Amino acid sequence: MELSVLVVEERERAVWEKARNYLKRKKIKLYSASSLKETYKILNREPVNIVLSDFNLKNINSLNFLKKIKTIRPDVEIIFLSERVPLSKAMEAMKAGAYDFYEFPINMKLLMTVIEKAAEKQTLYIEKTKLEKKFKERVNYGNIVGRSKAMQYIIDIVGSVASKNVNILLTGETGTGKEMIANAIHYNSNRSAGPYVKVNCAVFNEGILESELFGHEKGAFTGAAARRLGRFELANGGTIFLDEIADLPLGTQIKLLRILQEKEFERVGGNETIKVDVRVIAATNGDLRRLIDEGKFRDDLYYRLNVVKIDLPALRERIEDFPLLTSYFINKLNEEKGYKIKGISKDAMQTLLSYQWPGNVRELENALESAMALAKKDFIEASYLPAFLLMSEPQHSDCYRISNNLTLAEVERELIRLTLDKTNGNKTAAAKALGIGLRSLHRKIKEIKSGTP
């Protein structure tokens, strides 16, 4: 990595000239500033890694200067150099965010080591910021992929209930994105700073599941060598996501009901009553109503979990979201795997549209990842798709037929055109088939006619 350093000092002095010459010999790119205005201008314009500044700048409060730099460029590290500065001032600068503080004369080799360490810290900060931004984007309900009426309805509900302290039941087929919705609810709630604990209820047998959820005391059962905190205790003050809730044994259902009603429980083998404040988000791909009729799921627990129910649509019910979903996954996989795929061919898109997708969105992502791994061009061709897609018979009797090679941006236009053809130009029927409002369809048609993307 090429290092760049901004030197801030008002007076030409031999000690600063020596520092400059040394850094130049080390192939470090140097910028110079002698005023606040010049400093801020360079920081806003240039890829500076480190600010190397005189602490005794004339008519300038160095601590305010430091705070201003951190406001403009929080990633930049500041190293102060000066003569005869009280220790209290130096400590104050370090507490305010300075990376280091040195008095003249300076050992140039030592200074170079400090600069390199500061640059490493900056790199870590930038990477951390990128990861946090990417994560927040993925859990932000505003970024849930889908323009269909069904998905817009889901987004509206999530936006409404995220900040409400109510339990939520997520239902829908496998792969429809229940965990993604749960993530969005937690991280957009007033509990987002608290713990977020996930449990798959189908993974454990009844005895182990109770220990996982409620914890156990030492000696509670064979192998319990020490006390263990359960998931509810760990989630105190935050959210717990109970996936596959339909697989919860009846005995465990009773204990869960008590937590929902009384917000208390005892660890397995213990007598101490533990109070918790936990929001519960439960998910299932099963039919809880049927299980209640069969005596396998408690109706009182169902009502406690089902304060707000969000039923996620199957992928085959939101076919108009395929352009967005395909584009989203191609961009995501390009970034994660280093692929350079630009779009998808008409035959490949037609194949995707013709399939029933029992595995829903998760299955679509896997299919696209497979195709991108095999792709020999920068467009996904039908031949690159998994064999099960190529060998399956079209499942949609009213399946769309796309006749030209299309980029991802053009697929939506083609679907609108084909839908209007199928409805003989009836815009009301076309809007209903596409899952959008009539006003939205009129706007999109106007954009298509004007050539606007």
Secondary structure by P-SEA (a helix, b strand, c coil): cbbbbbbbbccccaaaaaaaaaaaaabbbbbbbccaaaaaaaaacccccccccccccccccaaaaaaaaaaacccbbbbbbbccccaaaaaaaaaaccccccccccaaaaaaaaaaaaaaaaaaaaaaaaaaaaaaaaacccccccccaaaaaaaaaaaacccccbbbbbbbcccccaaaaaaaaaaaccccccbbbbbccccccaaaaaaaaccccccccccccbbbbccccccccbbbbbcccccccaaaaaaaaaaaaccccccccccbbbbbbbbbbbbbcccaaaaaaaccccaaaaaaaacbbbbbbcccccccaaaaaaaaaaaaaaaacccccccccaaaaaaaaaccccccaaaaaaaaaaaaaacccccccccccccccccccccccbbbbbcccccccaaaaaaaaaaaaaaccaaaaaaaaacccaaaaaaaaaaaaaccc
